[in-house]
Amino acid sequence: MCRNIRQLHNFEPPASDSEIHDAALQYVRKISGATKPSRANAAAFDRAVEEIARATGRLLDDLVTSAPPKDREVEAARRRARASERFAA
């Protein structure tokens, strides 16, 4: 999985539409191999992002869990700690 795509399920507050769209955009960029599509492919690229964002939103709405919601700040601190450990020289 692309490292830039973050888990969106089971957070308080829930993932925003913007976060869902950003994850869909990263996914489409990864599988298409294009950061910015050509004009000829822009419509297909944008359509794929929107379809994946809608599907992701439905998935997040339908998922259930008994685990307590995660705190965004705590998870971000953990990611920063892992990154600094991984990239420390």
C-alpha positions as a Markdown table, in Angstrom:
| # | Residue | x | y | z |
|---|---|---|---|---|
| 1 | Met | 0.0 | 0.0 | 0.0 |
| 2 | Cys | 1.1 | 3.5 | -0.7 |
| 3 | Arg | 2.7 | 5.1 | 2.4 |
| 4 | Asn | 0.8 | 8.3 | 1.8 |
| 5 | Ile | -2.6 | 6.6 | 2.1 |
| 6 | Arg | -3.5 | 6.7 | 5.8 |
| 7 | Gln | -6.1 | 4.6 | 7.7 |
| 8 | Leu | -9.4 | 6.4 | 7.8 |
| 9 | His | -11.5 | 4.0 | 9.8 |
| 10 | Asn | -12.2 | 4.3 | 13.5 |
| 11 | Phe | -11.0 | 7.8 | 14.3 |
| 12 | Glu | -12.7 | 10.5 | 16.3 |
| 13 | Pro | -13.8 | 12.7 | 14.6 |
| 14 | Pro | -14.5 | 10.5 | 11.6 |
| 15 | Ala | -12.7 | 11.0 | 8.3 |
| 16 | Ser | -13.8 | 14.1 | 6.4 |
| 17 | Asp | -14.8 | 14.2 | 2.8 |
| 18 | Ser | -11.5 | 15.9 | 2.1 |
| 19 | Glu | -9.5 | 13.1 | 3.6 |
| 20 | Ile | -11.4 | 10.5 | 1.7 |
| 21 | His | -10.9 | 12.4 | -1.5 |
| 22 | Asp | -7.2 | 12.8 | -0.8 |
| 23 | Ala | -6.8 | 9.1 | -0.2 |
| 24 | Ala | -8.7 | 8.3 | -3.5 |
| 25 | Leu | -6.5 | 10.7 | -5.4 |
| 26 | Gln | -3.3 | 9.1 | -4.0 |
| 27 | Tyr | -4.7 | 5.7 | -4.9 |
| 28 | Val | -5.5 | 6.7 | -8.5 |
| 29 | Arg | -2.1 | 8.4 | -8.8 |
| 30 | Lys | -0.4 | 5.2 | -7.6 |
| 31 | Ile | -2.2 | 2.8 | -9.9 |
| 32 | Ser | -2.1 | 5.0 | -13.0 |
| 33 | Gly | 1.5 | 6.0 | -12.5 |
| 34 | Ala | 0.7 | 9.6 | -13.1 |
| 35 | Thr | 0.8 | 12.5 | -10.6 |
| 36 | Lys | -1.0 | 14.7 | -13.1 |
| 37 | Pro | -2.8 | 13.2 | -16.0 |
| 38 | Ser | -2.5 | 14.5 | -19.6 |
| 39 | Arg | -5.5 | 16.4 | -20.9 |
| 40 | Ala | -6.5 | 13.3 | -22.9 |
| 41 | Asn | -6.7 | 11.3 | -19.6 |
| 42 | Ala | -7.9 | 14.0 | -17.2 |
| 43 | Ala | -11.6 | 13.1 | -17.4 |
| 44 | Ala | -11.0 | 9.4 | -16.8 |
| 45 | Phe | -8.6 | 10.2 | -14.0 |
| 46 | Asp | -11.1 | 12.6 | -12.3 |
| 47 | Arg | -13.9 | 10.2 | -12.7 |
| 48 | Ala | -11.9 | 7.4 | -11.1 |
| 49 | Val | -11.0 | 9.6 | -8.1 |
| 50 | Glu | -14.7 | 10.5 | -7.6 |
| 51 | Glu | -15.9 | 6.9 | -7.9 |
| 52 | Ile | -13.2 | 5.6 | -5.5 |
| 53 | Ala | -14.0 | 8.4 | -3.0 |
| 54 | Arg | -17.7 | 7.5 | -3.1 |
| 55 | Ala | -16.9 | 3.8 | -2.6 |
| 56 | Thr | -14.5 | 4.6 | 0.2 |
| 57 | Gly | -17.1 | 6.8 | 1.9 |
| 58 | Arg | -19.7 | 4.0 | 1.7 |
| 59 | Leu | -17.1 | 1.5 | 3.1 |
| 60 | Leu | -16.3 | 3.7 | 6.0 |
| 61 | Asp | -20.0 | 4.3 | 6.7 |
| 62 | Asp | -20.7 | 0.5 | 6.7 |
| 63 | Leu | -17.7 | -0.7 | 8.8 |
| 64 | Val | -18.4 | -1.6 | 12.4 |
| 65 | Thr | -16.0 | -2.1 | 15.3 |
| 66 | Ser | -16.1 | -2.6 | 19.0 |
| 67 | Ala | -12.6 | -1.0 | 19.4 |
| 68 | Pro | -12.5 | 2.5 | 20.9 |
| 69 | Pro | -11.9 | 5.3 | 18.3 |
| 70 | Lys | -8.2 | 6.3 | 17.8 |
| 71 | Asp | -6.9 | 9.8 | 18.5 |
| 72 | Arg | -5.6 | 11.5 | 15.4 |
| 73 | Glu | -2.9 | 13.4 | 17.3 |
| 74 | Val | -1.6 | 10.2 | 19.0 |
| 75 | Glu | -1.4 | 8.3 | 15.7 |
| 76 | Ala | 0.3 | 11.3 | 14.0 |
| 77 | Ala | 3.0 | 11.3 | 16.8 |
| 78 | Arg | 3.5 | 7.6 | 16.3 |
| 79 | Arg | 4.0 | 8.1 | 12.6 |
| 80 | Arg | 6.5 | 10.9 | 13.2 |
| 81 | Ala | 8.4 | 8.8 | 15.7 |
| 82 | Arg | 8.6 | 5.8 | 13.2 |
| 83 | Ala | 9.7 | 8.1 | 10.4 |
| 84 | Ser | 12.4 | 9.8 | 12.5 |
| 85 | Glu | 13.7 | 6.3 | 13.5 |
| 86 | Arg | 13.6 | 5.1 | 9.9 |
| 87 | Phe | 15.3 | 8.1 | 8.5 |
| 88 | Ala | 17.8 | 8.8 | 11.3 |
| 89 | Ala | 21.4 | 8.9 | 10.2 |
